[in-house]
């Protein structure tokens, strides 16, 4: 199952990268990391499995490297239609009901494996017609509703069930391209696909988590006004029997646990993520850290632009809610009272969430910032860095943002929110035997005043700003230089590509 032709004839790849909502169709930090990873391993053949939303814009944002042997796109939430009838369908659903229930009640590899095993017995015939639209599917839906979610509105439950299972089945029924190693860059649907690849091929799975997928989904689901949540009734002390937001989170938690169990190695960018991985069921013996890295020689060669100019700051990133661009805009309105000639930019694509971009534009106009604030769109960041004094991140969720490292290599300090690895990039971590001091400032989330004051301290105190920039330059050189980190992935790929068939995963149940 896939949409769009393969780039080249499909042959066994060395590494199959499993990408959810990123490269090569969406620009951003993970996509940039993916592109650079493949360029750094020119002797390996990569196949890309790209998980996209139905009817997503598949215009490439990157020129795919020549060592990509093929691309498969899978529309998450759009399983194949399949046959209208299959043999023994009632018996199939009798076997499916228990593992489906586990998907929404804290299951893991056992639940996913049981469902995949049952679907595999009807390979090539199953699809939406039987799994979602049949009378037998309807009866399972009714039984599970009355069992655990009867306090939710049935119509909301129906569509929640249908959406979750449409996503699951679109992955479970997709073709798996041959590869020697499967490398998902998140859990979630990408992790679910990797579990299936491990079961089908017996080849190893290496997982790299930039951010923790389940944490990011918790934020999105908590803020989603399109998801029904049962209202609190009176002074009841117990939570309602079933909550549809919980149903979504149980499914994503199940996929993450299954991926952790199936993976041979579980990598992340910084130590803080590992505690979340352990809490979600990862085996401590599988954990490892390979941080982000940037081309230090390239960015350290950038020189500040000559001549007089107003002080300039920039948020570098996509204009989407998770970057909390509105807090940045409000901070600039406060900053302008302290540094009247400041110039503020947003360097990053604006088309991913048009409604949010329009709201940000309206906020700029409301605060009368038109004369000092610019949305520059998608631009070469390296060309703008020499004209910047401070880089700002107001994100509510990050992993280890490359823009802070790129700016740091160029000698530019950053003001960042206290998320992901931002604090350790600014203040250093346990690797620094002799701490290098601060390379900028860390602020609380969603706090325009704190953000504005931090930027002002750097802009109004040139020795402080230059010292912070030099600290960041040295920290990036010592701990985040990309060639060293590329070698770590090269060694992992070499080790696991050479591995023979792995033993079967533990039996379900």
N, C-alpha and C positions, 0 to 999 in steps of 0.2 A: 504494500500500500504506500503510495507516495504521490506527490504532485510535482510536476516539473521534471524534465529529462535529466538524466545523469550527465555530469560534465564530460565524462569519458566512459568508455566501456568498463563495466564493473568487474574488477579483479580483486583478489584478496589484498587488503591494505595492511600495512604494519599497524597503524593506529586508527581506530574509528572514534572520532570526537563526537560526543552527543551533546547538542547545543539547544537550549530551550529559550526561544525568544531573543536570540542575540545574533551572532555572526552567521552569514555575511550580510544579513538584511537589516540589521539595526546597529547603529553606531553606539559606542559607549566603552566603558573601561574593560568589561569582560571581552567584548568583541576585539578591542585593540590587543588585549593580552593573547587572545586566540591567534590572531594574525601573526603576531610576533613570535609566538611559540612555534608555529609551522615554519616560518622563515628561518628560525634558528636551528631547525632539524632538516636540512635540505636532502639528506640521504634517506629519509623515511617517507613512505607513501601514506597519506592520510585520506580517509573517507569521512565526509561530514554527514551526520544525521541531524537535520535541522527541524526542530519541533516548532510549529508556527500556529497562530490562530487561524481559524477558517477565514478565507478571503483576505488574508494578510497581504500587504504590499511586498512582493518578492523582488523588488528592485535591489540589486546588490549595492551595498555601500562600500565595498572593498573589492579590489582586484584579487581574486583568489590565486594563491601561489601555484606554480606549476607542479609541485609535488602533491597536490590534491588529486586523487585518482577518480573521485566521484562525489556527487552530492545527492542525498535522498531527502526530500521534504515530506513531513508527515503533518497533516492538519489535526491538531489536538481537538477532540470533541466532534470529529466527523468520521466515525467508523465506516467501513464498507457496508453497502446495503445487504449483501449476502443473499442466500436463498430464502424463500418464504417458508420452506418446510425442511426439516432435517429429521432423520430417524431418531426415535427414542428421546424426543425433546422433553417429555415430562420427567424421565429419569435424569436427563442432563440437569434440569433445574433443581431436582431433589439433591443432586450432588453439589450444585453450585450454592445453594442457599446458605449453608453454614459458613463457608469461606467468605461469601459476600458480606455476611453479617460481621465477620472478623475485620473486614476492611474498615468498618466504621466503629470499631470498638477496641482499638488498641492492638490490632494484629501487626504482623510484620512479614518476614519472609515466608512463614508457613501459610498465611492467608493468600499472599500473592502467588506462591507456587501452586497451591491447590487449585485456584481459579485458572491459572495458565495451563495446568495439566488437563483440566476438564475441557477447556477450549481447544486444546491441541488434538483431542480425539475427533474433532470435526473440522480439522484444518481445511481452509479454502471454501467452506460452505457457510460458516457462521458470519453474522453481521447484524446490523441494526434491525432487520426484519424479525429475526427470532429473539435476539438478546434484549431488545427494548420494546418491540411493538407486538409481540405475541401474547396470547392469552396466558400462557404459562409465566411469562415475565411479569404480567400484571398481577397474578396471584402472589408471586414472591414479594412484589412491592407492597401489596396490601398486608401481607403477614408481618413484614418487617416494620411497617408503619404502626400497626396496632401493638407490636411488641415493645417498641422503644420511643416512638415519636408521636404518639396519639394526641399529645397536648399541643402540637403544632398544627397550623392550618394544613389540611390535606393537599390543597392545590400547591402551596409553597413546598411541601414535602415532595410532591410529584416532580416538580421541575428541578428541585435540588438533586434528587435521586437520579433523574435523567441526565442532568449535566455532569454529575460526577462520573456516572458509569459511561457516558459517551466519551469522556476523556480517557478513562481507563481502557475501554475496548478499542479506541483508536490506536493506542500503544500496543495493546496485547495482540492485536490482529495484524500489525504491520510486519513487513518483511525485515529481516535482519541481514545487513550486508556482511560478507565475510571479512574478518580482520583477526589479527593476532592478539591485539589488546583493545579493549573497549574503555574509553576514557570520558565519562560524563563530567560536565563542569558544574553540576549541581545535583541535588537529589530531586524530589518532585517527579515530574513526568520524565525528565532525562534519566534520573535514577531508576525509575520503573523500567524504562527501555533497556538500561544496562543490565538489570536483573534478568530480563527476558533473554538478552544476548548471552549472558553467562549460562543460563539453563539450556539454550538451544545449541550453543557452540562449544561449551566447556572451556572457553578461553577466559583469561583473567580480566578483572575489572579494576581500574585505577580511578578513584574518585578525587577530584579537586573541588573543594568548596571555597569560593571567594567570600560570599556571605553565607549565613546559615539560612537555607531555604525555608525551613519551617518557621523561623522567627519572622522572616519577611512576609510570609503568608499570614501569620497571626496578625501582623499590623494591617495588612490589606483587608483581611476578613473582618477585623474589628471595626474598621472605618467604612465598610461597604454598606451603603444604605439600601442596596438592592437585595440584600440577604435578609430574609425574615428572621426575627428573633422573638420568641414568645415573651409577651409582656409579663412583668412582675405582678403577681396577684396578691393584693392585700399584704398581710404580714407573714406570709408563708416563709418558713425557715429553710425549706429544702428547695433545691433547684428543680425546675420542671424536668420531667422524665427524659425529654429529648429536645435538643436545641439544634437548629439547622446550621448555625455557624460552627458548632462543635462537630457536626457531621462532616463538614468540609475539612476541619483541622484533623480529625481522626484519619481521614483518607490520606492527607498529605503526610501525616506522621507515620502512617503505615508504609507509604512508599519510601520514606527516608530510612526507616528501620530495615526494610527489606534490602535497600541498597547498601547500607552499612554491613549487613550480614553477608551479602554476596561479594562485596569488594575485597580484594586482596590487600590493597593499601588505601588509606583514607588521609588525604592531604588537605591542608588549609594554609592560609597566608600568615597567620599569627597565633600565638598561644591562647589568646582569649577565646577564640572560636572552639578550642578543643573541649572546654568544659561543657559547652552546649552540645557538642557531638556526643560526649559521654552520657549526658542526661537523656539524649534521644536514642541511646542504645548502642553506640559505637564501642567496639572492642579496643581497649587502650593499647593493646599490642600492635594494632594496625595503624596507629596515628603517626603522622609526620608533619613537618612544617617546611614549606618552601615559600619564602616571601616573594612579593612582587619585586621586580627589578626594572630599571630604566637604563638606557644607554648613557652612562655618565659622561663619556668623552664627548658625545654629541651635545648634550645640554650644558655641560660645564664650559664649552667653547663659546656659548652665546654671551655677547657683551652688551651692557646697558646701552640704550640708544643715546646718541650724543645730543647736546643742545638742551635748552630749557624747555620744560613741559610741565603741565599740571600733574599733581600726584594722581596715580591711577591704580585701581583695584579691579579684580575680575573674579567672578564665579565661573569656573570652567566645568561644564557638565550639561547634561540634557535638561531641557525645561520640562520637568515632570514633578509630580507632587513629592516623591521620595527625596528630591534634592531641596525641597522647601525653599524655592526661589522667592516666595513671598516674604519670608523672614529676612532674606538678603535685601530685598527692595526696601522693606521698612527700616532695616539697619542703615541703608544709604541715606534715607531721609533724615535720620538722626545724625549721621556722620557729617552731612552737609552743614549742619549748624556748627560743628567743631572744625571742619576743614572745608571752607566754603568753595574752594576751587577744585575739589575732588572730581575725578571722572570715574564712572563705574561702568563695567561691561559684564555681559553674560556671553561667554564663548562656548557655544554648543548648539546642537540641533533643536529646533523649535517645533518640528512637525509631528513628534511622537504623540503628544496629547494636545490637540488644537484648542480644546476648551480651557485647559489649564493655562496655556500660553496666552489666550485672550484675557483671562482673568488677571494674569501678571501684567499685561499691557495696560489694562484698565487701572490697576493699582498704581503703576508708574504715573499715569495721567492724573489720578486722584491726588497723589502726593506731590504733583507739580515737579516731577523729576525729569521732564522731557529734555531739558537742556544739558543734563549731565549723565544720562543713563542711556545705554545702547545695548540692544540685543543684536549681537554680531552674527548669530547663526553658526553654521558649521564652517570653521576656519582652521587653517594650520596653526596649532597652538604655539609651535616653536617660533613662528614669525611675530607673535604678539608678546611673548615673554620679555624681550628686551625693553618693552615700553611699559612694563608693570612694576609696581612697588610691593604689592601684597596680593596674594591669592587667598580667596575666601571660599570655604565650604560650609554650608548651613544644613547639610543633609540630615535626615532623621534616621537613615540607615546607610552604612558604607561597610566595605570590607577593608581594603588597604588601597585607597585611591591613588592611582598612578599620577594624577595631576599634581599632588603634593610632592611626590618624589621628583617629577620632571622640573617643577618650579624650584625645588630645593637644590637640585644639581646645577641650576642656573644661578643659584645664590639669592633666591627670592623666598622670604619667609611666608608662612601661611597662618591664617586664623581658621580654625576648624572646630566643628562640634565634637563632643565627646562620644563618638561612636566608632565601632570597629577598632582598627589599629591606629586611629588618628592620634590618640594621646601618645602612644609609644613612638610614633614617627616624629612627633614634635619634641618630646622630652627624652627619648631614648628608652632602651629596654635592658634586660639583664646581660645582653651581649657586650655592653659598654662597661668595661672594667673601670675606666676613668670617664665618668659622664661628661658629655660635651655641652651641657647646659641646654637651654630651650631654643628651638628653631622657629619660634612663633608663639601663638597663644591658643588655648583650648577653651571653648565656651560651652555653656549649657545649651540644650536643644531649644529651638523655638524661642530664642531670647534676643530680639533685635537690639535692645539697649546694650547688653553685654557684648554682642558682636560689634556694634558700632564703637564702643569704648576701646575694645581690643585693637581694632583697625587704627583708631586714632592714636593710640600709644605708639604704634609702629610708624605711622606716617609722620608724627610730630617730633619723633626722637630719632634722628638719622643715625647716630652711632649705635643705638639699640637695634634699629632695623638692619643695619649692615652686619652687625655681629650675629644676629639671628640668622641672616641669610648665609653667612659663612659657616655657622654651625650646621645648617641643613646641607650645605654642599659637602662638608666632611662626612656627615652621617651617611649620606647617599653613597659616597665613594667607598666607604668602609663596609657597609652592610646591605646595600640595595643595588649593587652593580650587576646589570643584567647578564653579562657573559658568565659570571660565576653561577648564577641561578639556572641558566640554560644548560650548563653541564650537569646539574643535578637531575633535570628531567631526561637528559640524554642517557644518563646511567640507568634510570628507572626503566625507560623504554627498552634499552638494550637487555636488561635483566628479564623483563616480563615477556618481551617478544620471543626470547629464546626458551621460555618455559614450555614444557610439554603440556598435554591436556591435564587439566586440574581434576581432582577427585569430585564426584557429584556433591552437590549441596545436600545438607541434611534432609532426610525425608520429612515431608510436611506432616504436621500434627504430632 
